[in-house]
Amino acid sequence: FAGLGAWFLASRKRNELIPPWVGLVVGVHFFPLAPLFQDPMFYVLAVAVAIGALESVPLARSRSEKVSPVTGRWSRGASSGPRPSSLLGV
């Protein structure tokens, strides 16, 4: 699913949106893992990664940064335990 969306974005010359798209797909895929592993923390991880993917585009644009590093910081921060400083790249 991520690959199909990435192909679509690339075909539209929107390559900068591929990392957030993949991040969103990764985040959403954690939702069904919560009941499967009976661990509600997967819901928290899913929300954190998905929000990070969605917010990385406007955040990067507001700072005149490339989207990919901002998406990466959100994903890294969410998967290692969200800390405000890691999520904001401070």
Contact map, one row per residue, 1 for C-alpha under 8 A:
111110000000000000000000100000000000000000000000000000000000000000000000000000000000000000
111111000000000000001100100000000000000000000000000000000000000000000000000000000000000000
111111100000000000000000000000000000000000000000000000000000000000000000000000000000000000
111111110000000000000000000000000000000000000000000000000000000000000000000000000000000000
111111111000000001001000000000000000000000000000000000000000000000000000000000000000000000
011111111100001001001100000000000000000000000000000000000000000000000000000000000000000000
001111111110000000000000000000000000000000000000000000000000000000000000000000000000000000
000111111111000000000000000000000000000000000000000000000000000000000000000000000000000000
000011111111111011000000000000000000000000000000000000000000000000000000000000000000000000
000001111111111001000000000000000000000000000000000000000000000000000000000000000000000000
000000111111110000000000000000000000000000000000000000000000000000000000000000000000000000
000000011111110000000000000000000000000000000000000000000000000000000000000000000000000000
000000001111111000000000000000000000000000000000000000000000000000000000000000000000000000
000000001111111111000000000000000000000000000000000000000000000000000000000000000000000000
000001001100111111000000000000000000000000000000000000000000000000000000000000000000000000
000000000000011111100000000000000000000000000000000000000000000001110000000000000000000000
000000001000011111111000000000000000000000000000000000001000000000100000000000000000000000
000011001100011111111100000000000000000000000000000000000000000000000000000000000000000000
000000000000000111111110000000000000000000000000000010000000000000110010000000000000000000
000000000000000011111111000000000000000000000000000011011000000000110010000000000000000000
010011000000000011111111100000000000000000000000000010000000000000000000000000000000000000
010001000000000001111111110000000000000000000000000000000000000000000000000000000000000000
000000000000000000111111111000000000000000000000110110000000000000000010001000000000000000
000000000000000000011111111100000000000000000000111011000000000000000000000000000000000000
110000000000000000001111111110000000000000000000010000000000000000000000000000000000000000
000000000000000000000111111111000000000000000100110000000000000000000000000000000000000000
000000000000000000000011111111100000000000001111110000000000000000000000000000000000000000
000000000000000000000001111111100000000000000110010000000000000000000000000000000000000000
000000000000000000000000111111111000000000000100000000000000000000000000000000000000000000
000000000000000000000000011111111100000001101100000000000000000000000000000000000000000000
000000000000000000000000001111111110000001100100000000000000000000000000000000000000000000
000000000000000000000000000011111111000000000000000000000000000000000000000000000000000000
000000000000000000000000000011111111111001000000000000000000000000000000000000000000000000
000000000000000000000000000001111111111111100000000000000000000000000000000000000000000000
000000000000000000000000000000111111111100000000000000000000000000000000000000000000000000
000000000000000000000000000000011111111000000000000000000000000000000000000000000000000000
000000000000000000000000000000001111111000000000000000000000000000000000000000000000000000
000000000000000000000000000000001111111100000000000000000000000000000000000000000000000000
000000000000000000000000000000001111111111000000000000000000000000000000000000000000000000
000000000000000000000000000000000110011111110000000000000000000000000000000000000000000000
000000000000000000000000000000000100001111111000000000000000000000000000000000000000000000
000000000000000000000000000001101100001111111100000000000000000000000000000000000000000000
000000000000000000000000000001100100000111111110000000000000000000000000000000000000000000
000000000000000000000000000000000000000111111111000000000000000000000000000000000000000000
000000000000000000000000001001000000000011111111100000000000000000000000000001100000000000
000000000000000000000000011111100000000001111111110000000000000000000000000000000000000000
000000000000000000000000001100000000000000111111111000000000000000000000000000000000000000
000000000000000000000000001000000000000000011111111100000000000000000000000001000100000000
000000000000000000000011011000000000000000001111111110000000000000000000011001100000000000
000000000000000000000011111100000000000000000111111111000000000000000000000000000000000000
000000000000000000000001000000000000000000000011111111100000000000000000000000000000000000
000000000000000000000010000000000000000000000001111111110000000000000010011000000000000000
000000000000000000111011000000000000000000000000111111111000000000000010011000000000000000
000000000000000000010001000000000000000000000000011111111000000000000000000000000000000000
000000000000000000000000000000000000000000000000001111111110000000000000000000000000000000
000000000000000000010000000000000000000000000000000111111111000000100110010000000000000000
000000000000000010010000000000000000000000000000000011111111100000100110000000000000000000
000000000000000000000000000000000000000000000000000000111111110000000000000000000000000000
000000000000000000000000000000000000000000000000000000111111111000000100000000000000000000
000000000000000000000000000000000000000000000000000000011111111111100100000000000000000000
000000000000000000000000000000000000000000000000000000001111111111100000000000000000000000
000000000000000000000000000000000000000000000000000000000111111110000000000000000000000000
000000000000000000000000000000000000000000000000000000000011111110000000000000000000000000
000000000000000000000000000000000000000000000000000000000001111111000000000000000000000000
000000000000000000000000000000000000000000000000000000000001111111100100000000000000000000
000000000000000100000000000000000000000000000000000000000001100111111100000000000000000000
000000000000000110110000000000000000000000000000000000011001100011111110000000000000000000
000000000000000100110000000000000000000000000000000000000000000001111111000000000000000000
000000000000000000000000000000000000000000000000000000000000000001111111100000000000000000
000000000000000000000000000000000000000000000000000000011011000011111111110000000000000010
000000000000000000110010000000000000000000000000000110011000000000111111111000000000000000
000000000000000000000000000000000000000000000000000000000000000000011111111100000000000000
000000000000000000000000000000000000000000000000000000000000000000001111111110000000011110
000000000000000000000000000000000000000000000000100110010000000000000111111111000000011100
000000000000000000000010000000000000000000000000100110000000000000000011111111100000000000
000000000000000000000000000000000000000000000000000000000000000000000001111111110000000000
000000000000000000000000000000000000000000000000000000000000000000000000111111111110011000
000000000000000000000000000000000000000000001001100000000000000000000000011111111110001000
000000000000000000000000000000000000000000001000100000000000000000000000001111111100000000
000000000000000000000000000000000000000000000000000000000000000000000000000111111100000000
000000000000000000000000000000000000000000000000000000000000000000000000000011111110000000
000000000000000000000000000000000000000000000001000000000000000000000000000011111111011000
000000000000000000000000000000000000000000000000000000000000000000000000000011001111111000
000000000000000000000000000000000000000000000000000000000000000000000000000000000111111100
000000000000000000000000000000000000000000000000000000000000000000000000000000000011111111
000000000000000000000000000000000000000000000000000000000000000000000000110010000111111111
000000000000000000000000000000000000000000000000000000000000000000000000110011000111111111
000000000000000000000000000000000000000000000000000000000000000000000000110000000001111111
000000000000000000000000000000000000000000000000000000000000000000000100100000000000111111
000000000000000000000000000000000000000000000000000000000000000000000000000000000000111111
